[in-house]
Structure formats: C-alpha cells, structure tokens
Amino acid sequence: MSVQERLASLGLALPSVVPPVASYVPAVRSGNLVFTAGQIPLVDGSLAFSGRVGETVTPEQAQQLAQVCALNALAAITTVADLDSIVRMVKVVGFVASAPEFFGQPMVVNGASDLLKAVFGDHGAHARSAVGVVSLPLNAPVEVELVVEVSG
C-alpha cells in the first residue's frame, strides 16, 4: 500500500506544500537523508490555531496540530523525494510554544509521532526531541521538523 493510500485509510490526505514564509526551502536532500524545514500547522494557507499551549490552546488541540505539522512535513519531503521511497523516519523534532506552567510537550509531539507510526508502521519509529519554547513563527503553537532516510 502506498503512503497516499495509508493516509487515505486513516481519513487523511497529503496537503499542498506550504510555501516558505522566509528565506529557506521546504526540504533538502543530502545523500539518503531528507531534512525538512520546521512546519507549522498551516491549513489551506492559514494558521489553524495561534497562541501558547496551556493558555489559548489546549494540549489536545496542540496534539492535533502536531499531526497537521507532520502532514505538512511529509508534503515538504515530496519536493525532493517520493514518499514511497522513505525507508524510515530517523528523527522528529517538535517545538511547543508553552505557557510557563505547561510541561506536557512530549504528549503534544505524540500527535506527530503517532501519525508517522500509523503511516509507516515499524519504519515510523524514530528518535525525538520535544522542546518547550516561549514563541514560534506567526504565533504558532507547534512546529515539527523531520529527518527521514530514503532509498536510492
């Protein structure tokens, strides 16, 4: 089953590639590794939610937004490689704009990790960082970047 078919079976679709909001490209391939730029939860060109988790965004909403970020990162990969050439997820880095008293960053980033596991099975297992920050670009609550290994 192709990546697109697995996404469809989960009721999801790959979004269009999010255009960069500054001076960078969506993804870069170096050898068999693809590095994505950080992806925020843009849906149809607009930020789905804004603010900090634990203030204006609930942890559950943020977890869903992390999934949106991961979908945007998969779309970014298509600019340099075919999704069906992904051998494995190598690393996920998640940034969570957090209220000072919020400490659930790992649970938020699970939104991205769980999606990748659902789509790629055992090949979706990855190393990960989940980092709390004061703010993110455009006042996004979550940002996710991926490193993946591709074949050929």
C-alpha positions in Angstrom: 0.0 0.0 0.0 1.4 3.4 -0.9 1.8 6.2 1.6 -1.1 8.1 0.0 -3.3 5.0 0.3 -2.3 4.6 4.0 -3.1 8.2 4.7 -6.5 7.8 2.9 -7.2 4.7 5.1 -6.7 6.9 8.1 -9.1 9.5 6.7 -6.2 11.9 5.9 -4.8 13.5 2.8 -1.5 14.9 2.0 -1.8 18.7 1.9 -0.2 21.0 -0.7 3.4 22.0 0.1 3.4 25.0 2.4 5.3 27.9 0.8 8.2 29.1 2.9 7.4 32.2 4.9 11.1 33.3 4.9 14.4 32.6 3.2 14.5 28.8 3.1 13.3 25.8 1.2 10.7 23.2 2.4 13.2 20.3 2.4 16.8 19.4 1.5 18.1 16.0 0.5 21.7 15.1 1.4 22.6 11.6 0.2 19.9 9.3 1.5 18.7 11.7 4.2 15.9 14.3 3.8 15.7 17.2 6.3 12.5 19.3 6.4 12.2 22.8 7.4 10.2 23.3 10.6 6.5 23.0 9.7 3.8 24.9 11.5 0.1 24.0 11.4 -1.0 25.8 8.3 -4.2 24.6 6.7 -5.1 26.0 3.3 -2.6 28.8 3.9 -3.8 29.9 7.3 -2.7 29.1 10.8 -5.2 26.6 12.3 -4.7 28.0 15.8 -2.4 30.5 17.4 -1.1 31.1 20.9 0.6 29.1 23.6 -0.3 25.6 24.8 -1.7 25.9 28.3 -3.1 29.4 27.7 -5.2 29.8 24.5 -4.5 26.3 23.1 -5.4 23.0 24.9 -2.9 20.1 25.0 -5.4 18.1 23.0 -5.7 20.7 20.3 -1.9 21.0 20.2 -1.6 17.3 19.7 -3.9 17.5 16.6 -1.9 20.5 15.4 1.3 18.4 15.7 -0.3 15.9 13.4 -1.0 18.7 10.9 2.6 19.8 11.1 3.7 16.2 10.4 1.5 16.1 7.3 2.9 19.4 6.2 6.4 17.9 6.7 5.5 14.9 4.6 4.3 17.2 1.9 7.6 19.1 2.1 9.5 15.9 1.5 7.7 15.5 -1.8 9.7 18.5 -3.1 12.9 16.4 -3.1 11.9 12.7 -2.9 8.9 10.3 -3.4 7.2 9.4 -0.1 7.2 5.8 -1.1 11.0 5.9 -1.1 11.1 6.5 2.6 13.0 3.7 4.3 12.4 5.0 7.8 11.8 8.0 10.0 15.1 9.0 11.6 14.2 11.9 13.9 11.3 14.1 14.8 11.9 17.5 16.5 8.9 19.2 18.0 8.7 22.7 19.4 5.8 23.6 21.6 5.0 27.3 22.4 4.2 26.7 26.0 2.7 28.6 28.9 5.3 28.8 31.7 3.4 26.2 33.8 2.9 23.7 30.9 5.2 20.6 30.9 3.4 18.3 28.5 5.5 18.8 25.4 6.1 15.1 24.9 2.3 14.4 24.8 1.8 17.2 22.3 4.5 15.9 19.9 3.0 12.5 20.1 0.5 13.8 17.6 3.2 13.8 15.0 4.9 10.6 16.2 1.6 8.6 16.4 0.7 9.7 12.8 4.1 8.6 11.5 3.9 5.2 13.2 0.4 4.7 11.8 1.5 5.6 8.3 4.9 3.9 8.2 4.5 1.1 10.8 7.8 -0.1 12.3 9.6 2.2 9.9 7.9 5.1 11.5 9.7 4.6 14.8 12.2 7.5 15.4 14.4 9.4 17.8 12.7 12.5 19.0 13.0 15.8 20.8 10.1 17.7 22.3 11.0 21.2 23.3 9.1 23.9 25.1 9.6 27.4 23.8 8.3 30.9 24.5 7.1 31.6 21.0 7.1 30.2 17.4 6.8 31.9 14.0 3.5 33.5 13.3 2.4 32.7 16.9 2.0 29.0 16.0 1.5 26.7 19.0 3.5 23.9 17.5 6.3 23.3 14.9 7.6 20.0 13.7 10.6 19.0 11.6 11.5 15.6 10.3 14.7 13.8 9.2 14.0 10.7 7.1 16.0 8.1 5.2 15.1 7.5 1.6 16.2 4.8 -0.8 18.1 5.4 -4.0 
